[in-house]
Amino acid sequence: MPQIALSEETVRRLDGLRTEGESYDDVVSELVSIYEAEERSMATGPDESG
């Protein structure tokens, strides 16, 4: 598995997002999923059903 070096500031920001017992891998995976979902919604345009 690749290793990534993070700055102290990045670690502090990730710590702020973590819930009790949640790993850094979990937090990063969730952030990537959110980013990908936003990217898909931007590609498809606004929802016109509303």
KARA-V844549 format. One line per field, one symbol per residue. phi: phi as a letter, one per 40 degrees, with the letter a starting at -180 (. if undefined). burial: I if it has 9 or more other C-alpha atoms within 8 Angstrom, else O. Layout:
phi: ???
burial: ???
This chain:
phi: .cbbcbcdccccccdccccdgcccdcccccccccdcccccccccgccccc
burial: OOOOOOOOOOIOOIOOOIOOOOOOOOIOOOOOOOOOOOOOIOOOOOOOOO
